[in-house]
Amino acid sequence: MKNELREFYISRINFGVWNPAQIKQMAAVKVVTPELYDKEGYPVDGGLMDTRMGVVDPGLRCKTCGGRMNECPGHFGYMPLARPVINVLFVNEIYSLLRSTCRNCGRILLDNESLKKYEAELKRVEEEGGIEERLATLSKIISEIKHISKCPHCGTKQDKIKLEKPYTFLINGRRMNSVEIRSWLERIPDSDLKFFGLNPETSRPEWLVLTIFPIPPVTVRPSITLENGEKSEDDLTHKLVDVVRINQRLFENINAGAPEIIVEDLWDLLQYHIATFYNNNLPKLPIARHRSGVPLKTLVDRISSKEGRIRHNLLGKRTNFSARTVISPDPLIEPDEVGVPYEVAMKLTVPQRVTEWNIEYLKEFIKRGPKKYPGANYLIRPDGKKKKITEETKEALLEEIQPGYIVERHLLDGDVVLFNRQPSLHRLSMMAHRVRVLDGLTFRLNPAVCRPYNADFDGDEMNLHVPQTEEARLEAETLMLIPHQMISPRDGLTIIGAIQDAISGCYLLTKRLTKIPKKDAVDLLVNAEVFDIKDVLKKEYVSGKEVFSVLLPKDFDYVGKTKDKDEPELVIKKGKIIKGVMDKANLGQGAGLLLRAFSKKYGAEETLRFMGRVIRLGIAVLMKYGFSIYVSDTDLPEEAKNKIKALLEEAKKDSEELIEKYRKGELEPYPGRTVEETLELLLLNRLNQVRNDAEDVVKETISLEKNNTLLLALSGARGSLLNLIQISSFVGQQALRGKRIDRGYHGRSLSCFEKGDLSPEARGFIKNGFKQGLKPHEFFYAAMTGRDSLMDTALRTPKSGYLYRRLSNALTDLIVRPDGSIRNASGTIVQFSYGGDGIDVAKSFAGSIDVDGIITSVLEGETHD
Amino acid sequence: MTNAQIFEEYSGKLPENLLEEIKLKVPKRISKDKLKKILDLAVEEYEQSLVEPGEAVGLIAAQSIGEPATQMTLNTKHFSGVAEMNVTLGLPRIIEVVDARKTLSTPSMNIYLKPPYDKASKEEVKNFANRIKETHLNEIATQIDVDLADQKVEITLDMDKIKALELKQTVIKKAIKKQIRGLSEKDIVFEKDKIVLKIPESLSKEQEVDPIFKIKEKIKDVVVGGIHNITQVLPVLENGEYVIKTAGSNLKAVLALDFVDPSRTITNNIFEIYDVLGIEAARQAIFNEIYSLIEQQGLNVDGRHIQLISDAMCVSGKISGITRYGIIKSKSSALSRAAFETPIRHLTEAALSGEVDEFKSVNDRVMVNGILPVGTGLVEISMDLTKLNQGGDANEE
């Protein structure tokens, strides 16, 4: 037989039940002995490791196909059973067949008239509702038959059949043996089988009782040779040894005319071994174990569960040409780049085909070899032979190379790779980047793309994959590259935007820095890799806004909002900031409409370049002028302190009043609530309000000019006013499960309070700030809520994970067809046009198109002309 | 040509909701040229943002729900509005909707009143509410006595309450007769403010405990008025009118009430909506539920994703949940079904019915390393090889 590789696609699979003739026909060997190896350690002929069933030893050849290990796919064997045995996987079907057919004539227990009726119904139901409906109707029919006690065809009275799990059938309390069952099943005519959902061509019911046992090929149960030369067999082989051994014993006993009871016992044992060979988790059946007590992993265990064949091997693929390491930030590379260490770049390769035009170029790679970047690791000849490039082979390979060869060269700057961070909940969790080979041992990532990956740099690791074919590279480039992913398919908003330092830097530049010496401005811009800087050269001093404007194209107009309360409007005319500041509302992700407008006018690619410049400029500003937050930022001015103190007192007074009112019984309950619940709701609301009031005080009293912490919060770069208040003045009410803290001891939260104390302090209000330090009981409250939120996260993750798995499994086949409709795998139309209007969210403007933008652009166009 | 005519002209090129939006936002006095320009630009942008064939919109929908789900809270109860009913929210409720569970952890309804009742005062609405609420006999009784000697149960009634609830003697009688077995109409006698139950002898046979005590306990839970299953009612002022919020749900019975506005009243039990109003209403209800749940969490998900999920749950004409008994069971490919849960069962079933797997679904193709029927894999190029071999001129035809 020729060992020639040919490529096939599987176009379909027919499911069915093997019949004895098929088992025999496809088998390469009849297994007759439970022995595995002879004295020399060579597989015994007719044993379970017979080389006609395939080989797992590197030195041997398969006697059936002549293939070596990894060439021979393996061949089945067979073994005739001394007595038939039920296939446990089908007991339920056998049960329903026995109960609904006549024990005498084998016909279904329905008269011809109702059969006709049901036949018509089945046909109709299948046309209308498909297989699912048909199955439902079938089980309805069968459950109706259960109660019929007399065969309408031959008039035989029917006995009561019971199934004693896992595989014993009782007829009128007497045990039926498999021979009986099999002959009963044989009597059922083909024409009646459709009412049980059985297809007689692929699955006759008597085939559910085995007479010939198929032995799986050696290749599916390979043995391992341990270091000491001893062989360790697969669990399946162990089980098969039992089956073959007992079958032989049964044969011998029957032939020797042993008493019925011994035969019965052995028969039962054979049934047990075959049952556990299929499924070792059957209820009411002892689990087959190794001598060490470890349960054997048999067929069902191999297939099912997350670690089983289907989910682990068939749906879970593994890749070569991938790398994984820690990530770290680098705002100086472009957002669509990824910094790759030399170590990685020299291991991962890109196959490049040699042509007469690039042969000299590729020869240089081979000359440098695998150890010198940028070199090459392998050379592939047109016949598929792969040759390793080493110092020794280099010269010979250089001689040999000619067009048609493929060089596996090292990763170069600009190569397209896929970058991924788990959990991959998103299509944005795996995007294409361009390689930038850098020093260091970590992958470098522009912080602007942290958000889609949900990455931070506290030790996160990410994976990198190198596409190996032209098609894959092209798809990655045209579909997965960062510029194509800037709008989230979830809500149609930008998901990639400046964060943290980039925002605070630009905010500082456009807000505080109004007079920058020309020299400094040039420094900043050059640091941001902007070189077209003649605009700032005209004057001695320029404003920050002017510096930022250099980044904007000359024909860019934009009107938008900012987060800043002094300059709530951002106006850009002809590429100049007229008024307004740069903050999260413009540069950040989310609504980031400046970026959207930019992207619409200049394209995604250019937007990304612009963003890269903005980020670098922001960072250059911070580098040049410095930016620190101080502990003293959280020292509130005397005025604010007093105001907040007053707020706290007021809240305390109010809650005391409420409690007093409640004590006196004057509190009016809300409809549908008890007085206690009403009081709790009122108190919680009142105490939560203090924090909001305090935020306003801080906003009013602290000057942004001097307080960098506040600047961070207000520009949207990092932190919030709440953080500032919790540090400087008080932490506030702790809520547990939507209530004030009311658990712990009987009638009190902690033993330092009196029973029934409802005051804020006794119920989770923290009136100290983190800087002053918390009182012991306050600390305890904070710990309570902290732990509760940890628990919540820990419990939620698996739940939402399962939800996601179910959703994706149910919806993967819903795909937009060429006619714009959405259909599933069987072609059923789910939607006629996507979302009713066919708009792709990832190409949309927050789920629609920018009507306002179009109207203003047309109307404004008029005034300009 | 008037502006209306211009809009007419574009009606085939733009979806209706976009046309309406433009109509609304465009200034009233606008020149025809400008209007045309606006519409042309809109068409251009619309056409640019259409989905491409092959887009795996199903998976994107799953991801768009699955990703924010990891950020949702697990806290089941919600107290934010001061006078609200307790309702399951957040992730647990989403799971409930997507599972298409028949029994909810917190069924509830919002009942709106028909004009002129929508202008009713608080007291009047309270009255309506109490008529909706399921009333048990012990709520209208002040005392229940047992007379062992005469084998009688005497129930003293609170006549004011009965009046307020507009309960009639015959209704109460019927309710008792229906809900307590063995009593016939003549055994139930009204005496002024009392109901007297005579226990017929047929009941006292062969029983250890005197049946009279059993009846005394049973009688307390007899539902004499209101609507079955509605255990709590709460009138709440919303947008200037009172809405009755309930715990428990019974859409069919509530819609039948003459003071209820059937066009706005709603329940959170999707199966009831399906039973009463049909599959289209159920589809919309699923959408509304999921959409508002996500919105309440402060998350932002485009409606299209949720629409696709609710459409997928309802294509069969019945509500099927996203579980192994629902949508996944109806998949045409056995391997795909086996890939989800309980693979052995799906494989044995496929074997028995001799199923054929055509490898049309994504999962199947992944299993055999085939080309996925998504995106660029959706198209196939075929070439007539015989013509290629002839080496004819490409421009011949």
Interface residues (C-beta under 8 A of the other chain):
Chain A: Y9 I10 S11 R12 I13 N14 F15 G16 V17 L89 F90 E93 G129 G130 I131 E132 G197 L198 N199 E201 T202 S203 N279 V300 I303 S304 G308 I310 R311 L314 L315 K317 L425 H426 R427 E475 L479 P489 R490 D491 G492 L493 Y670 P671 G672 R673 L681 L682 L684 N685 R737 G738 K739 D792 L795 R796 T797 K799 S800 G801 L803 Y804 R806 L807 S808 N809 A810 L811 T812 D813 L814 I815 V816 R817 P818 D819 G820 I822 N824 A825 S826 T828 I829 V830 Q831 Y834 G835 G836 D837 G838 I839 D840 V841 A842 K843 S844 F845 G847 S848 I849 D850 V851 D852 I854 I855 S857 V858 L859 E862
Chain B: P15 N17 L18 E21 I22 K25 V26 P27 K34 K37 I38 L41 A42 E45 Y46 Q48 S49 L50 V51 E52 P53 G54 E55 A56 V57 G58 L59 I60 A61 A62 Q63 S64 I65 G66 E67 P68 A69 T70 M72 T73 L74 N75 K77 H78 F79 V82 A83 M85 L91 P92 I94 I95 V98 Q232 V233 L234 P235 V236 N300 V301 D302 G303 R304 H305 Q307 L308 I309 D311 A312 V315 S316 G317 I322 T323 G326 I327 I328 K329 S330 K331 S332 S333 A334 L335 S336 A338 A339 F340 T342 P343 I344 L347 T348 E349 A350 A351 L352 S353 G354 E355 V356 D357 E358 F359 K360 S361 V362 N363 V366 M367 V368 N369 G370 P373 V374 G375 T376 L378 V379
